[in-house]
Amino acid sequence: MLPKFRFSKSDRLRKKAEFDSVFQCKRSVADKMIVVYWKKNDMNVSRLGLVVSRKIGKAHDRNRWKRLLREVFRLNRHRIPDYFDLVIIPRQGVVPDFLSLQQSFRRLVGRLETVKK
């Protein structure tokens, strides 16, 4: 069976309460590029939320981060071990490129399985 590669509204965290519930779990993994907060959900889909602060840069820089993070999530969603709500925050001072961001995401998602409670 082929993985689904679409990214619809049901695949996103959209409400403040959804973001807050992920942050309240206080579970995270990080590296030099991104920080991933996560919480297991009861749905049959992993969802993504992005927090890209003004500290990252101007609007075009923040938009680039968001586009790249959504694409990395969309293409690698099938690698997420269970169904999680993920909130990704990019690190300040890092210039994103797709390949290194994808490697970072894969490495951190692989660590979710070992950090699970």
Backbone as JSON Lines, residues from 0, in Angstrom:
{"i":0,"aa":"M","n":[0.84,-1.18,0.0],"ca":[0.0,0.0,0.0],"c":[0.89,1.25,0.0]}
{"i":1,"aa":"L","n":[0.6,2.17,-0.88],"ca":[1.37,3.4,-0.98],"c":[0.92,4.41,0.07]}
{"i":2,"aa":"P","n":[1.87,5.16,0.63],"ca":[1.49,6.18,1.6],"c":[0.76,7.33,0.92]}
{"i":3,"aa":"K","n":[-0.09,8.02,1.68],"ca":[-0.79,9.18,1.16],"c":[0.11,10.4,1.29]}
{"i":4,"aa":"F","n":[0.27,11.15,0.22],"ca":[1.18,12.28,0.22],"c":[0.47,13.63,0.25]}
{"i":5,"aa":"R","n":[-0.83,13.67,0.42],"ca":[-1.52,14.95,0.45],"c":[-1.39,15.58,1.84]}
{"i":6,"aa":"F","n":[-1.66,16.86,1.91],"ca":[-1.56,17.59,3.17],"c":[-2.79,18.47,3.3]}
{"i":7,"aa":"S","n":[-3.84,17.93,3.89],"ca":[-5.11,18.64,3.99],"c":[-5.26,19.33,5.34]}
{"i":8,"aa":"K","n":[-6.36,20.0,5.55],"ca":[-6.6,20.71,6.8],"c":[-6.68,19.76,7.98]}
{"i":9,"aa":"S","n":[-7.13,18.54,7.77],"ca":[-7.22,17.58,8.86],"c":[-5.84,17.09,9.32]}
{"i":10,"aa":"D","n":[-4.79,17.4,8.54],"ca":[-3.43,17.01,8.89],"c":[-2.69,18.09,9.66]}
{"i":11,"aa":"R","n":[-3.38,19.17,10.01],"ca":[-2.74,20.31,10.66],"c":[-3.31,20.55,12.04]}
{"i":12,"aa":"L","n":[-2.49,21.09,12.92],"ca":[-2.99,21.63,14.18],"c":[-3.41,23.06,13.87]}
{"i":13,"aa":"R","n":[-4.65,23.42,14.19],"ca":[-5.12,24.73,13.79],"c":[-5.59,25.59,14.95]}
{"i":14,"aa":"K","n":[-5.96,24.98,16.05],"ca":[-6.49,25.75,17.18],"c":[-5.44,25.91,18.27]}
{"i":15,"aa":"K","n":[-5.53,27.0,18.98],"ca":[-4.59,27.28,20.06],"c":[-4.62,26.16,21.1]}
{"i":16,"aa":"A","n":[-5.79,25.63,21.39],"ca":[-5.92,24.55,22.38],"c":[-5.15,23.31,21.94]}
{"i":17,"aa":"E","n":[-5.1,23.03,20.64],"ca":[-4.34,21.87,20.14],"c":[-2.85,22.08,20.34]}
{"i":18,"aa":"F","n":[-2.37,23.28,20.05],"ca":[-0.96,23.6,20.28],"c":[-0.63,23.52,21.77]}
{"i":19,"aa":"D","n":[-1.5,24.11,22.58],"ca":[-1.27,24.13,24.03],"c":[-1.2,22.72,24.61]}
{"i":20,"aa":"S","n":[-2.04,21.82,24.13],"ca":[-2.03,20.46,24.67],"c":[-0.71,19.75,24.34]}
{"i":21,"aa":"V","n":[-0.13,20.05,23.19],"ca":[1.16,19.46,22.83],"c":[2.26,20.04,23.73]}
{"i":22,"aa":"F","n":[2.25,21.35,23.92],"ca":[3.27,21.99,24.75],"c":[3.15,21.55,26.22]}
{"i":23,"aa":"Q","n":[1.94,21.29,26.69],"ca":[1.75,20.9,28.08],"c":[2.3,19.51,28.38]}
{"i":24,"aa":"C","n":[2.44,18.68,27.38],"ca":[3.02,17.34,27.58],"c":[4.51,17.4,27.89]}
{"i":25,"aa":"K","n":[5.15,18.48,27.51],"ca":[6.57,18.71,27.79],"c":[7.47,17.59,27.28]}
{"i":26,"aa":"R","n":[7.15,17.07,26.13],"ca":[7.99,16.06,25.49],"c":[8.58,16.69,24.23]}
{"i":27,"aa":"S","n":[9.89,16.64,24.12],"ca":[10.51,17.23,22.94],"c":[11.81,16.51,22.61]}
{"i":28,"aa":"V","n":[12.18,16.62,21.35],"ca":[13.48,16.19,20.87],"c":[14.0,17.34,20.01]}
{"i":29,"aa":"A","n":[15.32,17.51,19.97],"ca":[15.86,18.66,19.27],"c":[17.24,18.35,18.71]}
{"i":30,"aa":"D","n":[17.63,19.15,17.74],"ca":[19.0,19.15,17.23],"c":[19.34,20.59,16.87]}
{"i":31,"aa":"K","n":[20.37,20.79,16.05],"ca":[20.82,22.15,15.76],"c":[19.88,22.91,14.83]}
{"i":32,"aa":"M","n":[18.96,22.23,14.15],"ca":[18.07,22.91,13.2],"c":[16.67,23.16,13.75]}
{"i":33,"aa":"I","n":[16.07,22.15,14.38],"ca":[14.67,22.26,14.8],"c":[14.45,21.63,16.17]}
{"i":34,"aa":"V","n":[13.35,22.05,16.78],"ca":[12.87,21.45,18.02],"c":[11.5,20.85,17.69]}
{"i":35,"aa":"V","n":[11.27,19.61,18.08],"ca":[10.0,18.94,17.82],"c":[9.34,18.59,19.15]}
{"i":36,"aa":"Y","n":[8.2,19.22,19.42],"ca":[7.37,18.85,20.56],"c":[6.35,17.85,20.04]}
{"i":37,"aa":"W","n":[6.0,16.87,20.87],"ca":[5.1,15.83,20.38],"c":[4.19,15.33,21.48]}
{"i":38,"aa":"K","n":[3.07,14.8,21.01],"ca":[2.09,14.19,21.89],"c":[1.36,13.13,21.08]}
{"i":39,"aa":"K","n":[1.16,11.99,21.67],"ca":[0.41,10.93,20.99],"c":[-1.06,11.34,20.93]}
{"i":40,"aa":"N","n":[-1.68,11.12,19.78],"ca":[-3.1,11.45,19.67],"c":[-3.93,10.2,19.44]}
{"i":41,"aa":"D","n":[-5.23,10.34,19.55],"ca":[-6.15,9.2,19.41],"c":[-6.75,9.12,18.02]}
{"i":42,"aa":"M","n":[-6.24,9.9,17.12],"ca":[-6.75,9.92,15.75],"c":[-5.96,8.93,14.91]}
{"i":43,"aa":"N","n":[-6.39,8.73,13.69],"ca":[-5.68,7.81,12.8],"c":[-4.78,8.57,11.82]}
{"i":44,"aa":"V","n":[-4.28,9.72,12.26],"ca":[-3.42,10.52,11.4],"c":[-2.46,11.33,12.28]}
{"i":45,"aa":"S","n":[-1.24,11.5,11.81],"ca":[-0.31,12.39,12.48],"c":[-0.55,13.8,11.96]}
{"i":46,"aa":"R","n":[-0.49,14.77,12.87],"ca":[-0.77,16.15,12.49],"c":[0.43,17.04,12.78]}
{"i":47,"aa":"L","n":[0.52,18.13,12.05],"ca":[1.65,19.04,12.15],"c":[1.2,20.43,12.53]}
{"i":48,"aa":"G","n":[1.94,21.05,13.43],"ca":[1.77,22.45,13.77],"c":[3.12,23.13,13.68]}
{"i":49,"aa":"L","n":[3.15,24.36,13.19],"ca":[4.4,25.09,13.03],"c":[4.37,26.36,13.84]}
{"i":50,"aa":"V","n":[5.47,26.66,14.52],"ca":[5.63,27.91,15.25],"c":[6.92,28.52,14.73]}
{"i":51,"aa":"V","n":[6.79,29.56,13.9],"ca":[7.95,30.22,13.32],"c":[7.92,31.68,13.77]}
{"i":52,"aa":"S","n":[8.78,32.0,14.7],"ca":[8.81,33.31,15.35],"c":[9.42,34.38,14.44]}
{"i":53,"aa":"R","n":[9.16,35.64,14.79],"ca":[9.78,36.75,14.07],"c":[11.28,36.79,14.27]}
{"i":54,"aa":"K","n":[11.76,36.13,15.31],"ca":[13.2,36.07,15.56],"c":[13.93,35.32,14.44]}
{"i":55,"aa":"I","n":[13.21,34.52,13.68],"ca":[13.78,33.75,12.58],"c":[14.21,34.67,11.45]}
{"i":56,"aa":"G","n":[13.46,35.73,11.23],"ca":[13.82,36.66,10.16],"c":[12.59,37.35,9.61]}
{"i":57,"aa":"K","n":[12.77,37.9,8.43],"ca":[11.68,38.61,7.76],"c":[10.64,37.62,7.26]}
{"i":58,"aa":"A","n":[9.54,38.15,6.77],"ca":[8.4,37.32,6.37],"c":[8.79,36.27,5.33]}
{"i":59,"aa":"H","n":[9.61,36.65,4.36],"ca":[9.98,35.67,3.33],"c":[10.82,34.54,3.91]}
{"i":60,"aa":"D","n":[11.63,34.83,4.95],"ca":[12.41,33.77,5.61],"c":[11.49,32.84,6.39]}
{"i":61,"aa":"R","n":[10.53,33.4,7.11],"ca":[9.58,32.58,7.88],"c":[8.72,31.74,6.96]}
{"i":62,"aa":"N","n":[8.3,32.3,5.84],"ca":[7.48,31.55,4.87],"c":[8.28,30.41,4.25]}
{"i":63,"aa":"R","n":[9.55,30.64,3.98],"ca":[10.39,29.56,3.44],"c":[10.51,28.41,4.44]}
{"i":64,"aa":"W","n":[10.75,28.75,5.71],"ca":[10.8,27.72,6.75],"c":[9.5,26.9,6.75]}
{"i":65,"aa":"K","n":[8.37,27.59,6.72],"ca":[7.09,26.89,6.79],"c":[6.87,25.99,5.58]}
{"i":66,"aa":"R","n":[7.19,26.5,4.39],"ca":[7.03,25.68,3.18],"c":[7.9,24.43,3.26]}
{"i":67,"aa":"L","n":[9.15,24.6,3.66],"ca":[10.05,23.44,3.73],"c":[9.62,22.44,4.8]}
{"i":68,"aa":"L","n":[9.21,22.94,5.95],"ca":[8.77,22.02,7.02],"c":[7.52,21.25,6.64]}
{"i":69,"aa":"R","n":[6.57,21.92,5.99],"ca":[5.36,21.21,5.53],"c":[5.71,20.14,4.51]}
{"i":70,"aa":"E","n":[6.62,20.46,3.6],"ca":[7.0,19.49,2.57],"c":[7.74,18.31,3.18]}
{"i":71,"aa":"V","n":[8.64,18.56,4.11],"ca":[9.36,17.47,4.78],"c":[8.38,16.58,5.53]}
{"i":72,"aa":"F","n":[7.44,17.17,6.23],"ca":[6.43,16.38,6.95],"c":[5.58,15.57,5.97]}
{"i":73,"aa":"R","n":[5.14,16.19,4.91],"ca":[4.29,15.53,3.93],"c":[4.98,14.31,3.32]}
{"i":74,"aa":"L","n":[6.24,14.44,2.98],"ca":[6.96,13.36,2.32],"c":[7.43,12.27,3.29]}
{"i":75,"aa":"N","n":[7.52,12.58,4.58],"ca":[8.06,11.62,5.55],"c":[7.06,11.2,6.6]}
{"i":76,"aa":"R","n":[5.81,11.54,6.42],"ca":[4.78,11.19,7.41],"c":[4.69,9.69,7.64]}
{"i":77,"aa":"H","n":[4.9,8.9,6.63],"ca":[4.81,7.44,6.78],"c":[5.92,6.88,7.67]}
{"i":78,"aa":"R","n":[6.97,7.65,7.97],"ca":[8.06,7.21,8.84],"c":[7.75,7.44,10.32]}
{"i":79,"aa":"I","n":[6.7,8.2,10.63],"ca":[6.36,8.47,12.02],"c":[5.8,7.19,12.62]}
{"i":80,"aa":"P","n":[6.36,6.72,13.73],"ca":[6.02,5.39,14.25],"c":[4.56,5.21,14.66]}
{"i":81,"aa":"D","n":[3.96,6.15,15.32],"ca":[2.56,6.07,15.72],"c":[1.88,7.35,15.26]}
{"i":82,"aa":"Y","n":[0.72,7.59,15.81],"ca":[-0.01,8.8,15.45],"c":[0.29,9.88,16.48]}
{"i":83,"aa":"F","n":[0.99,10.92,16.03],"ca":[1.42,12.0,16.9],"c":[0.93,13.34,16.4]}
{"i":84,"aa":"D","n":[0.75,14.25,17.35],"ca":[0.62,15.67,17.04],"c":[2.01,16.24,17.23]}
{"i":85,"aa":"L","n":[2.57,16.84,16.19],"ca":[3.91,17.39,16.24],"c":[3.84,18.91,16.12]}
{"i":86,"aa":"V","n":[4.61,19.61,16.93],"ca":[4.79,21.05,16.77],"c":[6.27,21.25,16.54]}
{"i":87,"aa":"I","n":[6.61,21.85,15.41],"ca":[8.01,22.05,15.05],"c":[8.36,23.53,15.14]}
{"i":88,"aa":"I","n":[9.48,23.81,15.8],"ca":[9.98,25.17,15.95],"c":[11.4,25.21,15.39]}
{"i":89,"aa":"P","n":[11.66,26.05,14.37],"ca":[13.02,26.15,13.85],"c":[13.93,26.92,14.8]}
{"i":90,"aa":"R","n":[15.2,26.59,14.78],"ca":[16.19,27.27,15.61],"c":[16.59,28.59,14.94]}
{"i":91,"aa":"Q","n":[16.88,29.56,15.76],"ca":[17.29,30.86,15.29],"c":[18.71,30.8,14.72]}
{"i":92,"aa":"G","n":[18.95,31.52,13.64],"ca":[20.29,31.61,13.05],"c":[20.65,30.5,12.09]}
{"i":93,"aa":"V","n":[19.71,29.63,11.78],"ca":[19.97,28.52,10.86],"c":[19.31,28.84,9.53]}
{"i":94,"aa":"V","n":[20.05,28.63,8.44],"ca":[19.51,28.82,7.1],"c":[19.0,27.46,6.62]}
{"i":95,"aa":"P","n":[17.71,27.36,6.3],"ca":[17.17,26.05,5.94],"c":[17.52,25.63,4.52]}
{"i":96,"aa":"D","n":[17.83,24.36,4.35],"ca":[17.87,23.76,3.03],"c":[17.16,22.41,3.15]}
{"i":97,"aa":"F","n":[16.54,22.0,2.08],"ca":[15.63,20.86,2.13],"c":[16.31,19.58,2.61]}
{"i":98,"aa":"L","n":[17.46,19.25,2.06],"ca":[18.09,17.96,2.39],"c":[18.5,17.87,3.85]}
{"i":99,"aa":"S","n":[19.13,18.91,4.39],"ca":[19.54,18.83,5.79],"c":[18.33,18.87,6.72]}
{"i":100,"aa":"L","n":[17.29,19.59,6.32],"ca":[16.07,19.62,7.12],"c":[15.38,18.26,7.11]}
{"i":101,"aa":"Q","n":[15.38,17.6,5.98],"ca":[14.79,16.27,5.89],"c":[15.57,15.26,6.74]}
{"i":102,"aa":"Q","n":[16.89,15.33,6.7],"ca":[17.71,14.43,7.53],"c":[17.45,14.69,9.01]}
{"i":103,"aa":"S","n":[17.37,15.95,9.38],"ca":[17.11,16.32,10.77],"c":[15.75,15.78,11.22]}
{"i":104,"aa":"F","n":[14.73,15.96,10.4],"ca":[13.38,15.49,10.72],"c":[13.36,13.98,10.89]}
{"i":105,"aa":"R","n":[13.99,13.26,9.96],"ca":[14.01,11.8,10.04],"c":[14.72,11.32,11.3]}
{"i":106,"aa":"R","n":[15.82,11.96,11.63],"ca":[16.58,11.57,12.82],"c":[15.75,11.8,14.09]}
{"i":107,"aa":"L","n":[15.08,12.94,14.16],"ca":[14.29,13.26,15.35],"c":[13.04,12.39,15.46]}
{"i":108,"aa":"V","n":[12.41,12.11,14.34],"ca":[11.23,11.23,14.36],"c":[11.64,9.82,14.77]}
{"i":109,"aa":"G","n":[12.82,9.39,14.38],"ca":[13.33,8.08,14.8],"c":[13.53,8.05,16.32]}
{"i":110,"aa":"R","n":[13.88,9.18,16.91],"ca":[14.07,9.23,18.35],"c":[12.74,9.26,19.11]}
{"i":111,"aa":"L","n":[11.65,9.63,18.47],"ca":[10.35,9.65,19.15],"c":[10.01,8.26,19.68]}
{"i":112,"aa":"E","n":[10.34,7.25,18.91],"ca":[10.0,5.88,19.31],"c":[10.75,5.47,20.58]}
{"i":113,"aa":"T","n":[11.97,5.94,20.75],"ca":[12.74,5.57,21.92],"c":[12.42,6.42,23.14]}
{"i":114,"aa":"V","n":[11.83,7.61,22.92],"ca":[11.53,8.53,24.01],"c":[10.1,8.35,24.51]}
{"i":115,"aa":"K","n":[9.28,7.56,23.8],"ca":[7.87,7.4,24.15],"c":[7.67,7.01,25.61]}
{"i":116,"aa":"K","n":[6.58,7.52,26.19],"ca":[6.22,7.16,27.57],"c":[4.91,6.42,27.58]}
